[in-house]
Amino acid sequence: MKFICAECGCEYPLDGLDYRCPCGGLFQLSKAPGETVGAGVSLGEVPTPVLRRKLGHTEVYLKLDYLQPTGSFKDRGAFVLINKLLELGIREVVEDSSGNAGAAIAGYCAAAGIRCNIYLPESTSAGKIKQVLAYGANLVKVPGSRDDTARAIRQAAATTYYASHVYNPLFFEGTKSLAYEIKEQVGIPDYIFVPAGNGTMLLGAYIGFRELGKLPRIIAVQSRNCAPVAAVFHGRTPEPPAPTVAEGIAIGQPMRLQEMVTAVRESHGDFITVDDDSVLRAQAMLGAMGIYIEPTAGAAVAGMLQYFPAGDNGLNIVVPLTGSGLKK
Ligand SMILES: [Zn+2]
């Protein structure tokens, strides 16, 4: 197993400090056939359940991915990444995240006995910081935006392994398991609605379904207040980002923007945007059905309601619910 630069094809070892190529290219994972990652560290991952529900006029499958060990789908990525780093003998990592990815990496590092330093924006909600601290991670609060945090960590990553949920392809190797589970449970859907910020779920689903031989139409949902990928997808200039209740997808400059655009194009899908009111209404709608999700997960539901206002004509539609409402 090794990393390969998507631009120039240079090869890099999995355990080095390089997390992207000096040419500017991002890493992809290269595996020999049959090569897998061990599963020595487990927090009790389960195939998450699906519920058939009618939302608005449309029947959908809700995939309850917030029922992972740390409360979000990011555990899929952390499980594979941290297990591989343990195999490689990595003893300490740094990571930056608006919350769920940081909690997932911190949780799996705690289980693996790997020292973990999490960089978070100062504004991150108290519940999420509490969770990272409970896992014994060293918390570094960075003033300013999510992108300021990204800049701060570049410095740290010069000397300590960067267990990034954005740069490190091992994370996407984990999130792709979502596609395999969905296929087992309901078949390959016609449509999948994913909240999109850095694209960890979008690209994981894309990689997984591509390996399975068929792509659903991927409808990527961004917040209207922070929609750089939707803008590029539709040939517009991105507007400056503004705050949004969907903090998990509030990413002003996603590193894998072009990959996300390409994946959605290839799937014959679309990028759409939703406003904060519709996100909160979607969150409340699911709450009233006994399903407690964080606002970012509500973005995918709001996107589905907006995309299929009059019903679906019997399509197989999956909406993964990314994170638990207990996080906030
Ligand atoms: Zn390169």
Boltz pocket constraint, residues with backbone or C-beta under 6 A from the ligand:
constraints:
  - pocket:
      binder: B
      contacts: [[A, 5], [A, 6], [A, 7], [A, 8], [A, 9], [A, 10], [A, 21], [A, 22], [A, 23], [A, 24], [A, 25]]
      max_distance: 6.0
